Every structure is written in structure tokens, then in C-alpha cells.
Amino acid sequence: MQRYLPGEDTKVTVETYRKGTHEEFTSATVACGQFIFAIPSSLGFRNNDRVFVKLDLRESEHANKYTTHSRPDDPASRLGVSIVWDNGERQMWLKASRRCLKHIKRINTLVDILEGFSYQQRRAFALPRRYYMENQKHYYT
């Protein structure tokens, strides 16, 4: 996951899918490991387009935080996620389309990973508002 932090150029493929039978409901996502980020359909990306994803982790609350409904004490509040395309000419900060607590817990876990904590360390800490997967089952604390 470190390769998505600033200073690294990591290109990812855009995946598109339809939400229903009409073209105007097409949605797009990019995946960084097991973490998937939605891209606004208004940007017009097509399947297999390539963009750069940048994860910007700060020491305090990020002005462009990805999880807009996270609490100030959530690690997720310190993470901004942007995409860059058109040879660096265009950039956009992404915002989570979901307001659910489970999504915030997943992003809290992503921040733990970006800060270098191993799976064993994260489980030993048993920190609140986190996500982990064990034996192909999803758990939220």
C-alpha cells in the first residue's frame, strides 16, 4: 500500500459497471489492493482507462478527507485520496459515497496499514472502529 503515498506514481485501471440497464447509471471504481474507491461517473471514464491514485496521509485532519463523515479521532479523517489523469493535467480529490460506519472502519484500517502496522499488530491492539478479515469472514470492531 505504501506505493500509493505521495512521491510514488502508481497507475491503476478503472473498472466500470452499470447500475441498471441505462448507460447514464454507469459507475467507475479504482482498486488499491483490497480497498476500492468510487470515481464520479460525471468524469466519463471508460473500462480499462488508467489513472494515478495518490493517498495523502497527514498528521492531523485532512482538508480533503476521503471519509467526510469520519470523526476527528478516526485515523480515516487524516487521509485524502486523489486521482490524477491526462498526463498530470487533471486531478480530483475523491470523497466516499457511503456514509456507513463500516466504510469508515475500513479506511481506519487502511490508515493503520499505511502507517506500517502488520496484521498481527493490528489484531493485538484490538483498536476500536477497525476492520479485519480472518478465514474469509469480515469483522468490524
N, C-alpha and C positions, 0 to 999 in steps of 0.2 A: 504494500500500500504506500510505502514511502515514495515510490516513483511518481505519485500524483501531487506531491508537495511542490511549491514554487521552486523554480530552478531546474526542474525536470520537465522535459517535453514528452508526454505520453499520449499518443494518439489512440483513440478508441473508435469503434464502429457504432454508428447509430442504428438502432433496431426500431422499426416502425410496425405498427399493428393497427387494425381497425377496431373501433368500439361500435359495433353495429354494422349496418350494410351501406352506409353513406360515406363517401370519401371525406366529407368535412369532419368526421369523427376520428380521423387518423391521429394516432398519438405516437410519440417518439421517446426512447429512453437510451441512456448510455450506462454501461456496467463497468464498475471499478472493482474487480474481484467479486465478492458476493453482494456488494452494495450497488443498488440500481437507482439512478436519478432520472426523473422525468424532465423532458425538454418541451417547452411550449410548442404546440402544433402550429402556431402562427408563424414560426420561423421557417416552415416549409421544408424541413429536412426529409430526405428520402432514405429508404432502407439502404444500408451499407455506405452512407456518407461517412466521412471521417472528420472528427473534431478532436481538439486537445481538451483534456479535463484537468483543471487545477484545483487542488484542495488547499485552502488558505487557513491555516490554524494560527490563532492569535493567543496571547496571554490573558486577554480579557474579552468581554463580549464583542463579537464581530459586527461591524456596522451593516454588513450584508449577510447576516447569518442565514444559513440554509433552512434551519427549522425555526420559522418565525414565531411559533408558539411555545418554544422551549423556555424554561425558567432561567433566570440569571445564574443559578448554581448548577445548571446542567452543562456538562462539557460540550454538548452539542451547540450551545449558544456561542461558542468560540470558533466555530467552523463556517467558513464561506466556501461555496462551490461554484466555480465558473467554467464556462466552455469558451473556447477560442476557435474561430474558423476563418475561412477566406484569407489564408496566409497571414494570420495575425491581425487582420484589419478589423475584425468584429469580435467583441467579447460581450458576454452576458452573465450576470450573477443569477444562479438558479435559486428558486425558492421551493420548499417542499409543498406539494399539492395536498398532502394529507395533514390533518390536524391531530391525528390519533396519537395517544401516548406510546403505543408500541413502536411507532416510527421514530419518535424522539429517543426511545431506549436503544434502538438500533444505531442511531447516529451517535449517541453517547458512547456506545461500544466501538464504533469506528474511530472516534477521537482517542479512546484508550489504545487502540491498535497503532494509530499514527504516533502516539507518544512512546511507543516501543514496548508496551506491556504484552507479555506472552499470554497464550490461552490459559496456562496453568496459573499465572499470576492473577489474571482477571477473575478466575474462578475462586482462588484462595481469598481474594479481597472481598468477594461477595458484595460488591458495591450496589447500592440501590439504583433503580431506573436503568438497568442494563439488559442486554440480550445475549444469549448464547445458544449454541446448538450442540446437542450431545445425542449420539445414536440416532441421528436423523430426526430428532424431535426438537422443537423450538421452545425455549424457556425465556421468560421475562421476569426480572426481579423487581 
